[in-house]
Amino acid sequence: MADPGATPKTMPLSAMIIIGAIVAVVALAFAYTAGWLSPQRVTPEKIIAAMQPPSGPPLGHRRNHAKGICFTGTFTANGQGATLSTAPVLVRGEYPVVGRLNIAGSDPHEPDPMAQVRGLGIRITAPDGQEWRSAMIDAPFFAAPTPQAFFQFLTAAGSKDPDAMKNYSTAHPEILNFIGWVQSHPRTESWAENRFNSLNSFIFTDGSGVSHAVRWSFVPAAAAVNLAPEELAKSDPDFLMKDITQRVAAGPQSWNLVISVANPGDPTADPTKAWPADRRTVDAGTLTVQQIVPEADGPCRDLNFDPTVLPAGMSVSDDPMPAARSSAYAVSYDSRTAESADYPRTPEGK
């Protein structure tokens, strides 16, 4: 044991230089991550800011997909997914789920008929505590190939320059496919009738150590009933929430997890490019929604559906978007939880 009264030995100059260098490198890393050394670098804060309306963000709410409703249920794995991944949630069995159905946009009061994109977020928990989190939308491909391009798209969309979007689409013609989908795709009468897609590519590793590039979709059991434009325009501002609440009260609603496996050469780093429909698919189980809970006091209210939270046997691919989404979701989460006093809660006794 050291003598508490002893005079500390002087640290060698070489050790001080090494420690100083480590501190400098760490500080540099933080500065680079925050974008301090490069004003032109895209940061999560910039992406979140670009999504917000001129009036400012909706305090206490998610910065995108602000309007939504919580649910609880189960994921019943049939064991077929275990041929692709050792993830515990793909082993035959039943696992608890907390999820959220939502619409895109930063307005928590946006009328449902105005929604251009619908979303699904889920957290599936294995018995050992490992989680699979995923946030999906009903589009078959994404709007931009990289975080940088997505930021440029958001900036152009919010610009007062009448040529901004024209210039962006010239540089990124893939946006025309997404805009075409937004303008022409049919709107169903219910979230229960929507197919939700991961869009991003991930890596599943099986028990033999073989890796598979995959994307996945949750395919509804309910047949789609599409609304004519005039029907949609006359629909209740909260028709999606009211419909799913009534449906689940009458009986559980379900979606099948369908995993698509890439062929060699398929684009895995670009979510604007869909894979051919003839790719191998594996039906891995069923998501069942058993209870709907208003978000104000629901289990999904403070849940971050970070797509990089993955169990063993799953990992991110060369697709840059999940990491960017994770960082942006963290900014959104930190902001809204700090503003929790501004989020409406159900009055006691109601």
C-alpha positions as a Markdown table, in Angstrom:
| # | Residue | x | y | z |
|---|---|---|---|---|
| 1 | Met | 0.0 | 0.0 | 0.0 |
| 2 | Ala | 1.4 | 3.4 | -0.9 |
| 3 | Asp | 2.3 | 5.8 | 1.8 |
| 4 | Pro | -0.4 | 8.6 | 1.9 |
| 5 | Gly | 2.2 | 11.1 | 3.0 |
| 6 | Ala | 4.7 | 10.3 | 0.3 |
| 7 | Thr | 5.4 | 12.9 | -2.4 |
| 8 | Pro | 4.1 | 11.8 | -5.8 |
| 9 | Lys | 6.8 | 11.0 | -8.3 |
| 10 | Thr | 7.1 | 13.3 | -11.3 |
| 11 | Met | 5.6 | 11.9 | -14.4 |
| 12 | Pro | 8.2 | 11.4 | -17.2 |
| 13 | Leu | 8.0 | 13.9 | -20.0 |
| 14 | Ser | 7.5 | 11.2 | -22.6 |
| 15 | Ala | 4.4 | 9.9 | -20.8 |
| 16 | Met | 2.9 | 13.4 | -20.5 |
| 17 | Ile | 3.4 | 13.9 | -24.3 |
| 18 | Ile | 1.7 | 10.6 | -25.1 |
| 19 | Ile | -1.3 | 11.4 | -22.8 |
| 20 | Gly | -1.5 | 14.9 | -24.3 |
| 21 | Ala | -1.5 | 13.4 | -27.8 |
| 22 | Ile | -4.3 | 11.0 | -26.8 |
| 23 | Val | -6.5 | 13.8 | -25.4 |
| 24 | Ala | -5.8 | 15.9 | -28.5 |
| 25 | Val | -6.9 | 13.0 | -30.8 |
| 26 | Val | -10.1 | 12.4 | -28.8 |
| 27 | Ala | -10.9 | 16.1 | -28.8 |
| 28 | Leu | -10.3 | 16.2 | -32.6 |
| 29 | Ala | -12.6 | 13.2 | -33.1 |
| 30 | Phe | -15.4 | 14.9 | -31.2 |
| 31 | Ala | -14.8 | 18.1 | -33.1 |
| 32 | Tyr | -15.0 | 16.3 | -36.4 |
| 33 | Thr | -18.1 | 14.3 | -35.4 |
| 34 | Ala | -19.8 | 17.5 | -34.4 |
| 35 | Gly | -18.9 | 19.2 | -37.7 |
| 36 | Trp | -17.0 | 21.9 | -35.9 |
| 37 | Leu | -13.9 | 21.7 | -38.2 |
| 38 | Ser | -15.9 | 21.6 | -41.4 |
| 39 | Pro | -18.9 | 23.9 | -41.6 |
| 40 | Gln | -20.0 | 22.2 | -44.9 |
| 41 | Arg | -20.1 | 18.8 | -43.3 |
| 42 | Val | -23.5 | 17.2 | -42.8 |
| 43 | Thr | -24.3 | 16.6 | -39.2 |
| 44 | Pro | -27.3 | 15.0 | -37.5 |
| 45 | Glu | -28.2 | 18.4 | -36.1 |
| 46 | Lys | -28.3 | 19.9 | -39.6 |
| 47 | Ile | -30.5 | 17.1 | -40.9 |
| 48 | Ile | -33.0 | 17.4 | -38.0 |
| 49 | Ala | -33.0 | 21.2 | -38.4 |
| 50 | Ala | -33.7 | 20.9 | -42.1 |
| 51 | Met | -36.8 | 18.8 | -41.4 |
| 52 | Gln | -38.5 | 21.4 | -39.2 |
| 53 | Pro | -41.1 | 24.0 | -40.3 |
| 54 | Pro | -40.3 | 27.7 | -40.2 |
| 55 | Ser | -42.3 | 28.0 | -37.0 |
| 56 | Gly | -39.9 | 25.6 | -35.2 |
| 57 | Pro | -40.0 | 22.0 | -34.1 |
| 58 | Pro | -43.0 | 20.5 | -32.2 |
| 59 | Leu | -41.8 | 20.6 | -28.6 |
| 60 | Gly | -41.8 | 17.3 | -26.9 |
| 61 | His | -42.5 | 15.4 | -30.1 |
| 62 | Arg | -40.3 | 13.4 | -32.6 |
| 63 | Arg | -38.8 | 15.6 | -35.2 |
| 64 | Asn | -40.1 | 13.5 | -38.0 |
| 65 | His | -43.0 | 11.0 | -38.0 |
| 66 | Ala | -44.3 | 13.2 | -35.2 |
| 67 | Lys | -47.9 | 11.8 | -35.3 |
| 68 | Gly | -48.3 | 8.2 | -34.3 |
| 69 | Ile | -49.9 | 5.7 | -32.0 |
| 70 | Cys | -48.4 | 2.9 | -29.8 |
| 71 | Phe | -49.1 | -0.8 | -29.8 |
| 72 | Thr | -48.0 | -3.9 | -28.0 |
| 73 | Gly | -48.0 | -7.4 | -29.3 |
| 74 | Thr | -45.8 | -10.4 | -30.2 |
| 75 | Phe | -43.5 | -11.6 | -32.9 |
| 76 | Thr | -43.9 | -15.3 | -33.5 |
| 77 | Ala | -40.8 | -16.7 | -35.3 |
| 78 | Asn | -41.4 | -19.9 | -37.3 |
| 79 | Gly | -37.7 | -20.7 | -37.2 |
| 80 | Gln | -37.1 | -20.2 | -41.0 |
| 81 | Gly | -35.2 | -17.0 | -40.4 |
| 82 | Ala | -32.6 | -19.0 | -38.4 |
| 83 | Thr | -31.3 | -20.3 | -41.7 |
| 84 | Leu | -30.0 | -16.8 | -42.4 |
| 85 | Ser | -29.1 | -15.5 | -38.9 |
| 86 | Thr | -28.3 | -16.7 | -35.4 |
| 87 | Ala | -30.3 | -13.8 | -34.0 |
| 88 | Pro | -32.3 | -15.1 | -31.0 |
| 89 | Val | -35.5 | -13.4 | -32.1 |
| 90 | Leu | -35.5 | -15.5 | -35.3 |
| 91 | Val | -35.4 | -18.8 | -33.3 |
| 92 | Arg | -38.8 | -20.5 | -33.3 |
| 93 | Gly | -40.7 | -18.9 | -30.4 |
| 94 | Glu | -42.8 | -16.0 | -29.4 |
| 95 | Tyr | -41.3 | -12.6 | -28.4 |
| 96 | Pro | -42.8 | -9.4 | -27.0 |
| 97 | Val | -43.1 | -6.4 | -29.2 |
| 98 | Val | -43.6 | -2.7 | -28.6 |
| 99 | Gly | -44.3 | -0.7 | -31.7 |
| 100 | Arg | -45.6 | 2.5 | -33.2 |
| 101 | Leu | -47.6 | 3.2 | -36.3 |
| 102 | Asn | -47.1 | 6.7 | -37.7 |
| 103 | Ile | -47.1 | 9.1 | -40.6 |
| 104 | Ala | -44.2 | 11.1 | -41.9 |
| 105 | Gly | -43.9 | 14.8 | -41.2 |
| 106 | Ser | -43.0 | 17.1 | -38.3 |
| 107 | Asp | -46.5 | 18.1 | -37.5 |
| 108 | Pro | -48.1 | 16.0 | -34.7 |
| 109 | His | -51.5 | 17.3 | -35.8 |
| 110 | Glu | -51.2 | 16.6 | -39.5 |
| 111 | Pro | -54.4 | 15.3 | -41.0 |
| 112 | Asp | -54.0 | 11.6 | -41.9 |
| 113 | Pro | -55.4 | 12.2 | -45.5 |
| 114 | Met | -52.4 | 14.5 | -46.1 |
| 115 | Ala | -49.8 | 11.9 | -45.2 |
| 116 | Gln | -47.5 | 11.1 | -48.1 |
| 117 | Val | -45.7 | 8.3 | -46.3 |
| 118 | Arg | -46.8 | 5.9 | -43.5 |
| 119 | Gly | -44.4 | 4.2 | -41.1 |
| 120 | Leu | -44.0 | 1.3 | -38.6 |
| 121 | Gly | -41.5 | 1.1 | -35.8 |
| 122 | Ile | -40.9 | -2.0 | -33.8 |
| 123 | Arg | -38.8 | -3.3 | -30.9 |
| 124 | Ile | -38.6 | -7.1 | -30.5 |
| 125 | Thr | -37.0 | -8.4 | -27.3 |
| 126 | Ala | -35.4 | -11.8 | -26.9 |
| 127 | Pro | -35.4 | -13.6 | -23.5 |
| 128 | Asp | -31.8 | -12.7 | -22.9 |
| 129 | Gly | -32.5 | -9.0 | -23.3 |
| 130 | Gln | -31.1 | -8.6 | -26.9 |
| 131 | Glu | -33.3 | -6.3 | -29.0 |
| 132 | Trp | -34.1 | -5.9 | -32.7 |
| 133 | Arg | -35.3 | -2.4 | -33.5 |
| 134 | Ser | -36.5 | -1.3 | -36.9 |
| 135 | Ala | -38.2 | 1.7 | -38.4 |
| 136 | Met | -39.8 | 1.1 | -41.8 |
| 137 | Ile | -42.0 | 3.0 | -44.3 |
| 138 | Asp | -44.5 | 2.0 | -46.9 |
| 139 | Ala | -42.4 | 3.2 | -49.8 |
| 140 | Pro | -40.6 | 0.6 | -51.9 |
| 141 | Phe | -37.4 | 2.6 | -52.1 |
| 142 | Phe | -35.9 | 5.7 | -50.4 |
| 143 | Ala | -35.7 | 9.3 | -51.6 |
| 144 | Ala | -31.9 | 9.7 | -51.5 |
| 145 | Pro | -28.9 | 7.4 | -51.7 |
| 146 | Thr | -26.7 | 9.0 | -49.0 |
| 147 | Pro | -27.0 | 11.2 | -45.9 |
| 148 | Gln | -25.4 | 14.1 | -47.8 |
| 149 | Ala | -27.9 | 13.8 | -50.7 |
| 150 | Phe | -30.8 | 13.5 | -48.3 |
| 151 | Phe | -29.7 | 16.8 | -46.6 |
| 152 | Gln | -29.4 | 18.4 | -50.0 |
| 153 | Phe | -32.9 | 17.2 | -50.9 |
| 154 | Leu | -34.3 | 18.6 | -47.6 |
| 155 | Thr | -32.5 | 21.9 | -48.2 |
| 156 | Ala | -33.8 | 22.2 | -51.8 |
| 157 | Ala | -37.3 | 21.3 | -50.7 |
| 158 | Gly | -37.3 | 24.1 | -48.1 |
| 159 | Ser | -35.6 | 26.6 | -50.3 |
| 160 | Lys | -37.3 | 29.8 | -51.6 |
| 161 | Asp | -35.2 | 29.5 | -54.8 |
| 162 | Pro | -37.7 | 28.3 | -57.5 |
| 163 | Asp | -34.8 | 26.4 | -59.2 |
| 164 | Ala | -33.6 | 24.6 | -56.1 |
| 165 | Met | -35.5 | 21.4 | -56.7 |
| 166 | Lys | -34.9 | 21.4 | -60.4 |
| 167 | Asn | -31.2 | 21.7 | -59.7 |
| 168 | Tyr | -31.3 | 18.9 | -57.1 |
| 169 | Ser | -33.2 | 16.5 | -59.4 |
| 170 | Thr | -30.8 | 17.2 | -62.2 |
| 171 | Ala | -27.9 | 16.1 | -59.9 |
| 172 | His | -30.0 | 13.3 | -58.3 |
| 173 | Pro | -32.5 | 12.0 | -60.9 |
| 174 | Glu | -33.4 | 9.1 | -58.5 |
| 175 | Ile | -35.5 | 11.6 | -56.6 |
| 176 | Leu | -38.0 | 11.6 | -59.5 |
| 177 | Asn | -38.8 | 8.0 | -58.9 |
| 178 | Phe | -39.7 | 8.7 | -55.2 |
| 179 | Ile | -41.7 | 11.8 | -56.2 |
| 180 | Gly | -43.5 | 9.7 | -58.8 |
| 181 | Trp | -44.4 | 7.1 | -56.1 |
| 182 | Val | -45.6 | 9.8 | -53.7 |
| 183 | Gln | -47.9 | 11.3 | -56.3 |
| 184 | Ser | -49.3 | 8.1 | -57.7 |
| 185 | His | -49.3 | 5.3 | -55.1 |
| 186 | Pro | -52.7 | 4.3 | -53.8 |
| 187 | Arg | -53.6 | 5.1 | -50.2 |
| 188 | Thr | -55.2 | 2.2 | -48.2 |
| 189 | Glu | -58.0 | 2.7 | -45.7 |
| 190 | Ser | -55.9 | 1.4 | -42.9 |
| 191 | Trp | -52.3 | 0.9 | -41.5 |
| 192 | Ala | -53.3 | -2.7 | -41.2 |
| 193 | Glu | -53.4 | -3.0 | -45.0 |
| 194 | Asn | -49.9 | -1.4 | -45.6 |
| 195 | Arg | -46.7 | -3.2 | -46.4 |
| 196 | Phe | -43.8 | -1.7 | -44.5 |
| 197 | Asn | -40.2 | -2.0 | -45.9 |
| 198 | Ser | -36.8 | -1.7 | -44.3 |
| 199 | Leu | -35.3 | -0.1 | -47.5 |
| 200 | Asn | -31.8 | -0.2 | -46.0 |
| 201 | Ser | -29.6 | -3.3 | -46.4 |
| 202 | Phe | -28.3 | -5.3 | -43.4 |
| 203 | Ile | -26.1 | -8.3 | -42.9 |
| 204 | Phe | -27.5 | -11.5 | -41.4 |
| 205 | Thr | -24.9 | -14.1 | -40.3 |
| 206 | Asp | -25.9 | -17.8 | -40.0 |
| 207 | Gly | -24.6 | -20.5 | -37.7 |
| 208 | Ser | -21.9 | -21.5 | -40.2 |
| 209 | Gly | -20.5 | -18.0 | -40.3 |
| 210 | Val | -21.9 | -17.2 | -43.7 |
| 211 | Ser | -23.1 | -13.7 | -44.2 |
| 212 | His | -26.2 | -12.7 | -46.2 |
| 213 | Ala | -27.1 | -9.2 | -47.4 |
| 214 | Val | -30.8 | -8.7 | -46.7 |
| 215 | Arg | -33.7 | -6.3 | -46.6 |
| 216 | Trp | -37.1 | -7.1 | -45.1 |
| 217 | Ser | -40.8 | -6.2 | -45.3 |
| 218 | Phe | -43.7 | -6.7 | -43.0 |
| 219 | Val | -46.5 | -7.8 | -45.3 |
| 220 | Pro | -50.1 | -7.4 | -44.1 |
| 221 | Ala | -52.5 | -10.3 | -43.7 |
| 222 | Ala | -55.4 | -7.9 | -44.4 |
| 223 | Ala | -56.2 | -7.3 | -48.0 |
| 224 | Ala | -55.7 | -3.8 | -49.2 |
| 225 | Val | -58.7 | -1.6 | -49.8 |
| 226 | Asn | -57.6 | 1.5 | -51.6 |
| 227 | Leu | -59.3 | 4.9 | -51.2 |
| 228 | Ala | -60.2 | 6.9 | -54.2 |
| 229 | Pro | -58.7 | 10.5 | -54.1 |
| 230 | Glu | -62.1 | 12.0 | -53.4 |
| 231 | Glu | -62.7 | 9.5 | -50.6 |
| 232 | Leu | -59.3 | 10.2 | -49.1 |
| 233 | Ala | -59.9 | 13.9 | -49.2 |
| 234 | Lys | -63.2 | 13.5 | -47.2 |
| 235 | Ser | -61.7 | 11.2 | -44.6 |
| 236 | Asp | -61.5 | 12.1 | -40.9 |
| 237 | Pro | -58.2 | 13.9 | -39.9 |
| 238 | Asp | -57.5 | 11.0 | -37.6 |
| 239 | Phe | -59.0 | 8.2 | -39.6 |
| 240 | Leu | -55.9 | 6.0 | -39.5 |
| 241 | Met | -55.7 | 6.1 | -35.7 |
| 242 | Lys | -59.5 | 5.6 | -35.3 |
| 243 | Asp | -59.4 | 2.7 | -37.7 |
| 244 | Ile | -56.5 | 0.8 | -36.1 |
| 245 | Thr | -58.0 | 1.2 | -32.7 |
| 246 | Gln | -61.3 | -0.2 | -33.8 |
| 247 | Arg | -59.7 | -3.1 | -35.7 |
| 248 | Val | -57.5 | -4.2 | -32.9 |
| 249 | Ala | -60.3 | -4.0 | -30.4 |
| 250 | Ala | -62.3 | -6.4 | -32.6 |
| 251 | Gly | -59.3 | -8.7 | -33.1 |
| 252 | Pro | -55.5 | -8.8 | -33.4 |
| 253 | Gln | -54.0 | -7.5 | -36.7 |
| 254 | Ser | -51.0 | -9.2 | -38.2 |
| 255 | Trp | -48.1 | -8.9 | -40.7 |
| 256 | Asn | -45.7 | -11.6 | -42.0 |
| 257 | Leu | -42.0 | -10.9 | -41.9 |
| 258 | Val | -40.6 | -11.5 | -45.3 |
| 259 | Ile | -36.8 | -11.3 | -45.6 |
| 260 | Ser | -35.3 | -10.7 | -49.1 |
| 261 | Val | -31.8 | -12.0 | -49.8 |
| 262 | Ala | -29.5 | -10.2 | -52.2 |
| 263 | Asn | -27.8 | -11.8 | -55.2 |
| 264 | Pro | -24.1 | -11.1 | -55.8 |
| 265 | Gly | -23.9 | -7.7 | -57.4 |
| 266 | Asp | -27.2 | -6.3 | -56.0 |
| 267 | Pro | -26.8 | -2.8 | -54.7 |
| 268 | Thr | -26.6 | -2.9 | -50.9 |
| 269 | Ala | -25.3 | 0.7 | -50.3 |
| 270 | Asp | -28.0 | 2.6 | -52.1 |
| 271 | Pro | -31.6 | 2.5 | -50.7 |
| 272 | Thr | -33.0 | 4.3 | -53.7 |
| 273 | Lys | -32.5 | 1.1 | -55.8 |
| 274 | Ala | -35.0 | -1.7 | -55.2 |
| 275 | Trp | -33.8 | -5.3 | -55.7 |
| 276 | Pro | -35.5 | -7.4 | -58.4 |
| 277 | Ala | -38.7 | -9.1 | -57.4 |
| 278 | Asp | -37.3 | -12.6 | -58.1 |
| 279 | Arg | -34.8 | -12.5 | -55.2 |
| 280 | Arg | -35.0 | -15.4 | -52.7 |
| 281 | Thr | -37.3 | -14.6 | -49.8 |
| 282 | Val | -37.8 | -16.2 | -46.4 |
| 283 | Asp | -41.0 | -16.0 | -44.5 |
| 284 | Ala | -39.6 | -15.7 | -40.9 |
| 285 | Gly | -42.7 | -15.3 | -38.8 |
| 286 | Thr | -45.7 | -13.1 | -37.8 |
| 287 | Leu | -46.0 | -9.8 | -36.1 |
| 288 | Thr | -49.3 | -9.6 | -34.2 |
| 289 | Val | -50.7 | -6.3 | -32.8 |
| 290 | Gln | -52.8 | -7.1 | -29.8 |
| 291 | Gln | -53.4 | -3.7 | -28.1 |
| 292 | Ile | -53.4 | -0.1 | -29.2 |
| 293 | Val | -52.4 | 2.6 | -26.7 |
| 294 | Pro | -52.5 | 6.4 | -27.3 |
| 295 | Glu | -49.0 | 7.6 | -27.5 |
| 296 | Ala | -49.3 | 10.3 | -24.8 |
| 297 | Asp | -49.1 | 7.6 | -22.1 |
| 298 | Gly | -48.1 | 4.6 | -24.3 |
| 299 | Pro | -45.0 | 2.4 | -24.1 |
| 300 | Cys | -43.6 | 3.7 | -27.3 |
| 301 | Arg | -43.6 | 7.4 | -26.3 |
| 302 | Asp | -40.0 | 7.5 | -25.1 |
| 303 | Leu | -38.8 | 4.6 | -27.3 |
| 304 | Asn | -36.1 | 5.4 | -30.0 |
| 305 | Phe | -36.5 | 3.0 | -32.9 |
| 306 | Asp | -32.8 | 3.2 | -33.8 |
| 307 | Pro | -32.2 | 0.8 | -36.7 |
| 308 | Thr | -28.6 | 0.1 | -35.6 |
| 309 | Val | -29.9 | -1.6 | -32.4 |
| 310 | Leu | -29.5 | -5.2 | -33.5 |
| 311 | Pro | -29.1 | -8.6 | -31.8 |
| 312 | Ala | -26.1 | -10.9 | -32.4 |
| 313 | Gly | -26.4 | -12.4 | -35.8 |
| 314 | Met | -27.4 | -9.1 | -37.4 |
| 315 | Ser | -25.2 | -6.1 | -38.4 |
| 316 | Val | -25.2 | -3.1 | -40.6 |
| 317 | Ser | -24.0 | -3.3 | -44.2 |
| 318 | Asp | -22.2 | -0.8 | -46.4 |
| 319 | Asp | -25.4 | 1.2 | -46.6 |
| 320 | Pro | -24.5 | 4.5 | -44.9 |
| 321 | Met | -28.1 | 5.5 | -44.0 |
| 322 | Pro | -28.7 | 3.4 | -40.9 |
| 323 | Ala | -25.7 | 5.0 | -39.1 |
| 324 | Ala | -26.9 | 8.5 | -40.2 |
| 325 | Arg | -30.5 | 7.6 | -39.1 |
| 326 | Ser | -29.2 | 6.4 | -35.7 |
| 327 | Ser | -27.4 | 9.7 | -35.1 |
| 328 | Ala | -30.4 | 11.8 | -36.2 |
| 329 | Tyr | -32.8 | 9.8 | -34.1 |
| 330 | Ala | -30.5 | 10.4 | -31.1 |
| 331 | Val | -30.7 | 14.2 | -31.6 |
| 332 | Ser | -34.4 | 14.0 | -31.9 |
| 333 | Tyr | -34.7 | 11.8 | -28.8 |
| 334 | Asp | -32.5 | 14.0 | -26.7 |
| 335 | Ser | -34.4 | 17.1 | -27.8 |
| 336 | Arg | -37.9 | 15.8 | -27.2 |
| 337 | Thr | -37.1 | 14.1 | -23.9 |
| 338 | Ala | -35.7 | 17.4 | -22.7 |
| 339 | Glu | -39.0 | 19.0 | -23.7 |
| 340 | Ser | -41.2 | 16.4 | -22.0 |
| 341 | Ala | -43.0 | 19.1 | -20.1 |
| 342 | Asp | -44.4 | 20.3 | -23.4 |
| 343 | Tyr | -45.7 | 16.9 | -24.4 |
| 344 | Pro | -49.5 | 16.6 | -23.7 |
| 345 | Arg | -50.3 | 13.9 | -21.2 |
| 346 | Thr | -53.7 | 12.3 | -20.5 |
| 347 | Pro | -55.1 | 14.1 | -17.4 |
| 348 | Glu | -55.2 | 12.0 | -14.2 |
| 349 | Gly | -58.4 | 9.9 | -14.0 |
| 350 | Lys | -59.2 | 10.2 | -17.7 |
